[in-house]
C-alpha cells in the first residue's frame, strides 16, 4: 500500500533531522578534533538532505535534481559489529558507528522506494538512498584507512 506523498516526505525529513542530531551528539561526546570535524561535516550533509526534501515537498525540485553516482560499498558495516559511542571512542569506532547509521539510512530509502510503483517519487527516493550510500562509502573509507593505515612498505 502506497503512503501519501506528503507523509513520505515528512517521514524522510524527520529522519534527516534525527541523523543530524545523531552526528551532533557524537560531535559533543568525542574529544578528537579530526573526528569532530568529520561528524560535523556529515551532520551538515544531513541538513542539506533535509533542505532538499523540504524544497521537494514544496515543488521546487524535480526528481532529476539529485544525480546518481557510482559508489563503492565496502560492506564493512554489514560484517563488523557496531560499537557504542562514548567520550573515549576511537576514530575507527566513530567511523564504524557512522557507517552503520548510513547503511540503515540507505536501507530506509531503498525500502521506501520499493513500496512505490515507478514514479518521480520512487526515483527521488532511490537517489536519496544513493546519497546515504555515498556517506556510508566515506565513513567506511575513513574507517579502513584509520584502522588499517598504509605503511611505508606498501
Backbone as JSON Lines, residues from 0, in Angstrom:
{"i":0,"aa":"X","n":[0.84,-1.17,0.0],"ca":[0.0,0.0,0.0],"c":[0.89,1.25,0.0]}
{"i":1,"aa":"X","n":[0.62,2.15,-0.93],"ca":[1.42,3.36,-1.05],"c":[0.98,4.4,-0.03]}
{"i":2,"aa":"X","n":[1.97,5.01,0.59],"ca":[1.69,6.1,1.53],"c":[1.51,7.39,0.73]}
{"i":3,"aa":"X","n":[0.75,8.33,1.26],"ca":[0.62,9.63,0.58],"c":[1.97,10.32,0.49]}
{"i":4,"aa":"X","n":[2.15,11.04,-0.59],"ca":[3.4,11.75,-0.88],"c":[3.88,12.58,0.31]}
{"i":5,"aa":"X","n":[3.0,13.41,0.87],"ca":[3.39,14.3,1.97],"c":[3.86,13.51,3.19]}
{"i":6,"aa":"X","n":[3.22,12.39,3.48],"ca":[3.62,11.56,4.62],"c":[5.02,11.0,4.42]}
{"i":7,"aa":"X","n":[5.32,10.57,3.21],"ca":[6.64,10.02,2.89],"c":[7.71,11.09,3.05]}
{"i":8,"aa":"X","n":[7.46,12.24,2.49],"ca":[8.44,13.32,2.58],"c":[8.62,13.76,4.03]}
{"i":9,"aa":"X","n":[7.52,13.88,4.77],"ca":[7.61,14.26,6.18],"c":[8.44,13.24,6.98]}
{"i":10,"aa":"X","n":[8.22,11.96,6.7],"ca":[8.98,10.91,7.37],"c":[10.47,11.03,7.03]}
{"i":11,"aa":"X","n":[10.77,11.29,5.78],"ca":[12.17,11.43,5.36],"c":[12.81,12.66,5.99]}
{"i":12,"aa":"X","n":[12.07,13.76,6.06],"ca":[12.59,14.98,6.69],"c":[12.91,14.7,8.15]}
{"i":13,"aa":"X","n":[11.99,14.03,8.84],"ca":[12.21,13.71,10.25],"c":[13.45,12.84,10.4]}
{"i":14,"aa":"X","n":[13.63,11.9,9.49],"ca":[14.8,11.01,9.56],"c":[16.09,11.8,9.4]}
{"i":15,"aa":"X","n":[16.09,12.79,8.52],"ca":[17.28,13.62,8.33],"c":[17.56,14.47,9.57]}
{"i":16,"aa":"X","n":[16.51,14.94,10.23],"ca":[16.68,15.7,11.48],"c":[17.29,14.82,12.57]}
{"i":17,"aa":"X","n":[16.81,13.59,12.66],"ca":[17.34,12.64,13.65],"c":[18.8,12.33,13.32]}
{"i":18,"aa":"X","n":[19.12,12.19,12.05],"ca":[20.51,11.92,11.65],"c":[21.42,13.09,12.06]}
{"i":19,"aa":"X","n":[20.95,14.3,11.83],"ca":[21.72,15.48,12.23],"c":[21.99,15.45,13.73]}
{"i":20,"aa":"X","n":[20.94,15.2,14.52],"ca":[21.09,15.13,15.97],"c":[22.05,14.02,16.39]}
{"i":21,"aa":"X","n":[21.97,12.89,15.71],"ca":[22.85,11.75,15.99],"c":[24.31,12.16,15.83]}
{"i":22,"aa":"X","n":[24.62,12.8,14.71],"ca":[26.01,13.19,14.46],"c":[26.47,14.31,15.38]}
{"i":23,"aa":"X","n":[25.59,15.23,15.69],"ca":[25.99,16.3,16.6],"c":[26.17,15.77,18.03]}
{"i":24,"aa":"X","n":[25.43,14.74,18.4],"ca":[25.64,14.09,19.69],"c":[27.04,13.48,19.74]}
{"i":25,"aa":"X","n":[27.43,12.8,18.68],"ca":[28.79,12.25,18.61],"c":[29.8,13.4,18.69]}
{"i":26,"aa":"X","n":[29.55,14.46,17.94],"ca":[30.45,15.62,17.92],"c":[30.69,16.14,19.34]}
{"i":27,"aa":"X","n":[29.65,16.17,20.15],"ca":[29.78,16.69,21.52],"c":[30.41,15.68,22.48]}
{"i":28,"aa":"X","n":[30.37,14.4,22.14],"ca":[30.91,13.37,23.03],"c":[32.4,13.11,22.84]}
{"i":29,"aa":"X","n":[32.86,13.16,21.6],"ca":[34.25,12.77,21.34],"c":[35.2,13.94,21.54]}
{"i":30,"aa":"X","n":[36.45,13.59,21.79],"ca":[37.48,14.6,22.04],"c":[38.34,14.9,20.81]}
{"i":31,"aa":"X","n":[38.53,13.91,19.96],"ca":[39.42,14.01,18.81],"c":[38.91,15.08,17.83]}
{"i":32,"aa":"X","n":[39.73,16.11,17.58],"ca":[39.32,17.24,16.74],"c":[39.02,16.82,15.3]}
{"i":33,"aa":"X","n":[39.79,15.89,14.75],"ca":[39.55,15.49,13.36],"c":[38.24,14.71,13.24]}
{"i":34,"aa":"X","n":[37.92,13.9,14.26],"ca":[36.65,13.17,14.26],"c":[35.5,14.16,14.41]}
{"i":35,"aa":"X","n":[35.68,15.15,15.29],"ca":[34.64,16.17,15.47],"c":[34.35,16.86,14.14]}
{"i":36,"aa":"X","n":[35.41,17.21,13.41],"ca":[35.24,17.87,12.11],"c":[34.52,16.96,11.12]}
{"i":37,"aa":"X","n":[34.87,15.7,11.11],"ca":[34.25,14.75,10.18],"c":[32.77,14.58,10.46]}
{"i":38,"aa":"X","n":[32.41,14.35,11.72],"ca":[30.99,14.14,12.01],"c":[30.19,15.44,11.86]}
{"i":39,"aa":"X","n":[30.83,16.57,12.07],"ca":[30.14,17.84,11.83],"c":[29.87,18.02,10.33]}
{"i":40,"aa":"X","n":[30.83,17.61,9.5],"ca":[30.64,17.67,8.05],"c":[29.46,16.79,7.63]}
{"i":41,"aa":"X","n":[29.4,15.57,8.15],"ca":[28.31,14.66,7.79],"c":[26.98,15.21,8.32]}
{"i":42,"aa":"X","n":[26.98,15.8,9.52],"ca":[25.76,16.4,10.06],"c":[25.25,17.49,9.13]}
{"i":43,"aa":"X","n":[26.15,18.31,8.6],"ca":[25.76,19.36,7.66],"c":[25.21,18.77,6.37]}
{"i":44,"aa":"X","n":[25.72,17.63,5.96],"ca":[25.18,16.94,4.78],"c":[23.73,16.51,5.04]}
{"i":45,"aa":"X","n":[23.46,16.07,6.26],"ca":[22.09,15.67,6.6],"c":[21.16,16.88,6.56]}
{"i":46,"aa":"X","n":[21.65,18.04,6.97],"ca":[20.85,19.27,6.88],"c":[20.57,19.6,5.41]}
{"i":47,"aa":"X","n":[21.55,19.4,4.54],"ca":[21.33,19.63,3.1],"c":[20.26,18.68,2.57]}
{"i":48,"aa":"X","n":[20.28,17.43,3.04],"ca":[19.25,16.48,2.63],"c":[17.87,16.97,3.07]}
{"i":49,"aa":"X","n":[17.8,17.42,4.33],"ca":[16.53,17.94,4.84],"c":[16.05,19.12,3.99]}
{"i":50,"aa":"X","n":[16.96,20.05,3.69],"ca":[16.59,21.22,2.89],"c":[16.11,20.8,1.5]}
{"i":51,"aa":"X","n":[16.77,19.8,0.92],"ca":[16.33,19.29,-0.37],"c":[14.91,18.75,-0.27]}
{"i":52,"aa":"X","n":[14.66,17.92,0.76],"ca":[13.35,17.31,0.92],"c":[12.26,18.34,1.16]}
{"i":53,"aa":"X","n":[12.55,19.36,1.96],"ca":[11.59,20.43,2.19],"c":[11.27,21.14,0.87]}
{"i":54,"aa":"X","n":[12.31,21.42,0.1],"ca":[12.1,22.04,-1.21],"c":[11.35,21.14,-2.17]}
{"i":55,"aa":"X","n":[11.67,19.85,-2.13],"ca":[11.0,18.88,-3.0],"c":[9.51,18.82,-2.67]}
{"i":56,"aa":"X","n":[9.2,18.79,-1.37],"ca":[7.8,18.76,-0.93],"c":[7.05,20.0,-1.41]}
{"i":57,"aa":"X","n":[7.76,21.14,-1.46],"ca":[7.14,22.39,-1.9],"c":[7.08,22.51,-3.42]}
{"i":58,"aa":"X","n":[7.62,21.51,-4.12],"ca":[7.57,21.53,-5.58],"c":[8.7,22.31,-6.24]}
{"i":59,"aa":"X","n":[9.75,22.59,-5.48],"ca":[10.87,23.38,-6.02],"c":[11.87,22.57,-6.82]}
{"i":60,"aa":"X","n":[11.86,21.26,-6.71],"ca":[12.83,20.42,-7.4],"c":[12.11,19.27,-8.1]}
{"i":61,"aa":"X","n":[12.69,18.85,-9.19],"ca":[12.21,17.64,-9.85],"c":[13.02,16.46,-9.37]}
{"i":62,"aa":"X","n":[12.61,15.26,-9.75],"ca":[13.33,14.06,-9.31],"c":[14.72,13.99,-9.93]}
{"i":63,"aa":"X","n":[14.98,14.82,-10.94],"ca":[16.3,14.81,-11.56],"c":[17.27,15.8,-10.9]}
{"i":64,"aa":"X","n":[16.86,16.42,-9.8],"ca":[17.73,17.39,-9.14],"c":[18.85,16.73,-8.34]}
{"i":65,"aa":"X","n":[18.72,15.46,-8.02],"ca":[19.81,14.69,-7.43],"c":[20.34,13.77,-8.52]}
{"i":66,"aa":"X","n":[21.62,13.55,-8.51],"ca":[22.16,12.64,-9.53],"c":[22.67,11.38,-8.87]}
{"i":67,"aa":"X","n":[22.52,10.29,-9.56],"ca":[23.04,9.02,-9.09],"c":[24.53,9.01,-9.33]}
{"i":68,"aa":"X","n":[25.26,8.45,-8.41],"ca":[26.71,8.34,-8.54],"c":[27.12,6.89,-8.29]}
{"i":69,"aa":"X","n":[28.2,6.51,-8.94],"ca":[28.76,5.2,-8.66],"c":[29.38,5.24,-7.27]}
{"i":70,"aa":"X","n":[29.07,4.26,-6.47],"ca":[29.54,4.22,-5.09],"c":[30.2,2.88,-4.84]}
{"i":71,"aa":"X","n":[31.3,2.92,-4.1],"ca":[31.96,1.7,-3.67],"c":[31.37,1.33,-2.32]}
{"i":72,"aa":"X","n":[30.78,0.17,-2.25],"ca":[30.23,-0.3,-0.97],"c":[31.2,-1.34,-0.41]}
{"i":73,"aa":"X","n":[31.99,-0.91,0.55],"ca":[32.98,-1.8,1.16],"c":[32.32,-2.9,1.99]}
{"i":74,"aa":"X","n":[31.06,-2.68,2.4],"ca":[30.27,-3.62,3.19],"c":[30.89,-3.92,4.56]}
{"i":75,"aa":"X","n":[31.63,-2.96,5.09],"ca":[32.21,-3.14,6.42],"c":[31.14,-3.14,7.49]}
{"i":76,"aa":"X","n":[30.16,-2.26,7.36],"ca":[29.09,-2.19,8.36],"c":[28.31,-3.5,8.41]}
{"i":77,"aa":"X","n":[28.23,-4.19,7.29],"ca":[27.5,-5.45,7.24],"c":[28.25,-6.58,7.95]}
{"i":78,"aa":"X","n":[29.56,-6.42,8.1],"ca":[30.37,-7.51,8.66],"c":[30.99,-7.2,10.01]}
{"i":79,"aa":"X","n":[31.01,-5.94,10.41],"ca":[31.62,-5.57,11.67],"c":[30.55,-5.07,12.64]}
{"i":80,"aa":"X","n":[30.65,-5.49,13.88],"ca":[29.68,-5.11,14.89],"c":[29.76,-3.62,15.19]}
{"i":81,"aa":"X","n":[28.62,-3.02,15.41],"ca":[28.57,-1.59,15.71],"c":[28.95,-1.34,17.16]}
{"i":82,"aa":"X","n":[30.01,-0.56,17.39],"ca":[30.4,-0.27,18.77],"c":[29.5,0.8,19.4]}
{"i":83,"aa":"X","n":[29.62,0.96,20.7],"ca":[28.92,2.02,21.43],"c":[29.79,3.28,21.36]}
{"i":84,"aa":"X","n":[29.14,4.43,21.42],"ca":[29.88,5.7,21.39],"c":[30.02,6.24,22.82]}
{"i":85,"aa":"X","n":[31.19,6.72,23.13],"ca":[31.41,7.45,24.37],"c":[32.57,8.41,24.17]}
{"i":86,"aa":"X","n":[32.93,9.14,25.18],"ca":[33.97,10.17,25.04],"c":[35.34,9.57,24.72]}
{"i":87,"aa":"X","n":[35.54,8.3,25.01],"ca":[36.82,7.64,24.74],"c":[36.81,6.82,23.44]}
{"i":88,"aa":"X","n":[35.78,6.94,22.65],"ca":[35.7,6.16,21.41],"c":[36.86,6.53,20.48]}
{"i":89,"aa":"X","n":[37.41,5.51,19.86],"ca":[38.49,5.73,18.9],"c":[37.93,6.27,17.59]}
{"i":90,"aa":"X","n":[38.8,6.8,16.77],"ca":[38.39,7.28,15.44],"c":[37.7,6.18,14.67]}
{"i":91,"aa":"X","n":[38.32,5.01,14.63],"ca":[37.72,3.93,13.83],"c":[36.36,3.52,14.37]}
{"i":92,"aa":"X","n":[36.16,3.56,15.69],"ca":[34.85,3.26,16.24],"c":[33.8,4.27,15.76]}
{"i":93,"aa":"X","n":[34.15,5.55,15.8],"ca":[33.21,6.58,15.35],"c":[32.88,6.39,13.88]}
{"i":94,"aa":"X","n":[33.89,6.12,13.06],"ca":[33.63,5.92,11.63],"c":[32.79,4.68,11.37]}
{"i":95,"aa":"X","n":[33.0,3.64,12.18],"ca":[32.21,2.43,12.02],"c":[30.76,2.66,12.47]}
{"i":96,"aa":"X","n":[30.58,3.38,13.55],"ca":[29.23,3.74,14.01],"c":[28.51,4.52,12.91]}
{"i":97,"aa":"X","n":[29.2,5.49,12.32],"ca":[28.61,6.29,11.25],"c":[28.3,5.42,10.03]}
{"i":98,"aa":"X","n":[29.17,4.47,9.74],"ca":[28.92,3.55,8.61],"c":[27.63,2.77,8.83]}
{"i":99,"aa":"X","n":[27.43,2.29,10.04],"ca":[26.2,1.57,10.37],"c":[24.98,2.48,10.21]}
{"i":100,"aa":"X","n":[25.09,3.7,10.68],"ca":[23.99,4.66,10.59],"c":[23.62,4.9,9.13]}
{"i":101,"aa":"X","n":[24.62,5.13,8.31],"ca":[24.37,5.4,6.89],"c":[23.83,4.17,6.17]}
{"i":102,"aa":"X","n":[24.25,2.99,6.58],"ca":[23.71,1.76,5.99],"c":[22.21,1.65,6.29]}
{"i":103,"aa":"X","n":[21.84,1.98,7.52],"ca":[20.41,1.95,7.88],"c":[19.63,3.0,7.1]}
{"i":104,"aa":"X","n":[20.2,4.16,6.89],"ca":[19.53,5.21,6.12],"c":[19.37,4.78,4.67]}
{"i":105,"aa":"X","n":[20.4,4.17,4.12],"ca":[20.32,3.67,2.74],"c":[19.19,2.66,2.62]}
{"i":106,"aa":"X","n":[19.11,1.75,3.58],"ca":[18.07,0.73,3.58],"c":[16.68,1.36,3.72]}
{"i":107,"aa":"X","n":[16.56,2.35,4.58],"ca":[15.29,3.04,4.77],"c":[14.77,3.6,3.45]}
{"i":108,"aa":"X","n":[15.6,4.35,2.74],"ca":[15.16,4.96,1.48],"c":[14.93,3.91,0.4]}
{"i":109,"aa":"X","n":[15.75,2.88,0.37],"ca":[15.57,1.82,-0.63],"c":[14.25,1.09,-0.41]}
{"i":110,"aa":"X","n":[13.97,0.72,0.83],"ca":[12.73,0.02,1.13],"c":[11.51,0.91,0.87]}
{"i":111,"aa":"X","n":[11.63,2.18,1.2],"ca":[10.53,3.11,0.95],"c":[10.28,3.23,-0.55]}
{"i":112,"aa":"X","n":[11.34,3.31,-1.32],"ca":[11.2,3.4,-2.78],"c":[10.53,2.15,-3.35]}
{"i":113,"aa":"X","n":[10.88,0.99,-2.81],"ca":[10.34,-0.26,-3.32],"c":[8.85,-0.42,-3.02]}
{"i":114,"aa":"X","n":[8.33,0.4,-2.13],"ca":[6.91,0.35,-1.81],"c":[6.06,1.07,-2.87]}
{"i":115,"aa":"X","n":[6.71,1.7,-3.84],"ca":[6.01,2.52,-4.81],"c":[6.28,2.06,-6.24]}
{"i":116,"aa":"X","n":[5.26,2.21,-7.04],"ca":[5.4,1.92,-8.47],"c":[6.37,2.95,-9.06]}
{"i":117,"aa":"X","n":[6.84,2.64,-10.25],"ca":[7.75,3.59,-10.91],"c":[7.09,4.95,-10.99]}
{"i":118,"aa":"X","n":[7.79,5.93,-10.47],"ca":[7.27,7.28,-10.44],"c":[8.42,8.23,-10.13]}
{"i":119,"aa":"X","n":[8.13,9.51,-10.21],"ca":[9.13,10.51,-9.84],"c":[9.5,10.37,-8.37]}
{"i":120,"aa":"X","n":[8.52,10.06,-7.54],"ca":[8.77,9.88,-6.11],"c":[9.72,8.7,-5.88]}
{"i":121,"aa":"X","n":[9.48,7.59,-6.54],"ca":[10.35,6.43,-6.39],"c":[11.76,6.77,-6.84]}
{"i":122,"aa":"X","n":[11.89,7.47,-7.95],"ca":[13.21,7.87,-8.45],"c":[13.92,8.75,-7.44]}
{"i":123,"aa":"X","n":[13.2,9.71,-6.86],"ca":[13.8,10.6,-5.88],"c":[14.24,9.82,-4.64]}
{"i":124,"aa":"X","n":[13.42,8.88,-4.19],"ca":[13.78,8.08,-3.02],"c":[15.01,7.22,-3.28]}
{"i":125,"aa":"X","n":[15.12,6.67,-4.48],"ca":[16.3,5.89,-4.83],"c":[17.54,6.78,-4.89]}
{"i":126,"aa":"X","n":[17.37,8.01,-5.31],"ca":[18.5,8.95,-5.32],"c":[18.9,9.34,-3.9]}
{"i":127,"aa":"X","n":[17.93,9.48,-3.02],"ca":[18.25,9.74,-1.61],"c":[18.98,8.53,-1.02]}
{"i":128,"aa":"X","n":[18.57,7.33,-1.38],"ca":[19.27,6.12,-0.92],"c":[20.72,6.16,-1.4]}
{"i":129,"aa":"X","n":[20.93,6.6,-2.62],"ca":[22.27,6.71,-3.17],"c":[23.1,7.74,-2.4]}
{"i":130,"aa":"X","n":[22.46,8.84,-2.01],"ca":[23.15,9.86,-1.2],"c":[23.63,9.26,0.12]}
{"i":131,"aa":"X","n":[22.79,8.46,0.75],"ca":[23.16,7.83,2.02],"c":[24.27,6.8,1.8]}
{"i":132,"aa":"X","n":[24.22,6.1,0.68],"ca":[25.27,5.14,0.38],"c":[26.61,5.85,0.14]}
{"i":133,"aa":"X","n":[26.56,7.06,-0.43],"ca":[27.79,7.84,-0.59],"c":[28.38,8.2,0.77]}
{"i":134,"aa":"X","n":[27.52,8.53,1.73],"ca":[28.0,8.82,3.09],"c":[28.63,7.57,3.7]}
{"i":135,"aa":"X","n":[27.97,6.43,3.51],"ca":[28.5,5.17,4.03],"c":[29.86,4.89,3.43]}
{"i":136,"aa":"X","n":[30.0,5.13,2.14],"ca":[31.29,4.92,1.47],"c":[32.37,5.79,2.13]}
{"i":137,"aa":"X","n":[32.07,7.06,2.38],"ca":[33.04,7.96,3.02],"c":[33.44,7.44,4.39]}
{"i":138,"aa":"X","n":[32.45,7.03,5.18],"ca":[32.73,6.57,6.54],"c":[33.53,5.26,6.54]}
{"i":139,"aa":"X","n":[33.19,4.36,5.63],"ca":[33.92,3.09,5.56],"c":[35.34,3.32,5.03]}
{"i":140,"aa":"X","n":[35.5,4.26,4.14],"ca":[36.83,4.61,3.65],"c":[37.67,5.15,4.81]}
{"i":141,"aa":"X","n":[37.09,6.07,5.58],"ca":[37.81,6.63,6.74],"c":[38.12,5.55,7.76]}
{"i":142,"aa":"X","n":[37.16,4.66,7.99],"ca":[37.39,3.55,8.92],"c":[38.57,2.7,8.46]}
{"i":143,"aa":"X","n":[38.53,2.26,7.22],"ca":[39.58,1.35,6.74],"c":[40.95,2.01,6.73]}
{"i":144,"aa":"X","n":[41.01,3.29,6.43],"ca":[42.29,3.98,6.42],"c":[42.78,4.33,7.83]}
{"i":145,"aa":"X","n":[41.89,4.37,8.78],"ca":[42.27,4.63,10.17],"c":[42.63,3.32,10.86]}
{"i":146,"aa":"X","n":[41.81,2.31,10.67],"ca":[42.04,1.03,11.32],"c":[43.22,0.27,10.71]}
{"i":147,"aa":"X","n":[43.44,0.47,9.42],"ca":[44.5,-0.24,8.7],"c":[45.33,0.76,7.89]}
{"i":148,"aa":"X","n":[46.13,1.6,8.56],"ca":[46.86,2.65,7.84],"c":[47.91,2.07,6.9]}
{"i":149,"aa":"X","n":[48.14,2.81,5.85],"ca":[49.17,2.44,4.87],"c":[50.53,2.53,5.55]}
{"i":150,"aa":"X","n":[51.36,1.54,5.32],"ca":[52.71,1.58,5.85],"c":[53.69,1.93,4.73]}
{"i":151,"aa":"X","n":[54.9,2.25,5.11],"ca":[55.89,2.62,4.09],"c":[56.28,1.43,3.23]}
{"i":152,"aa":"X","n":[55.97,0.22,3.68],"ca":[56.3,-0.97,2.93],"c":[55.27,-1.37,1.88]}
{"i":153,"aa":"X","n":[54.18,-0.66,1.79],"ca":[53.21,-0.98,0.76],"c":[51.88,-1.08,1.28]}
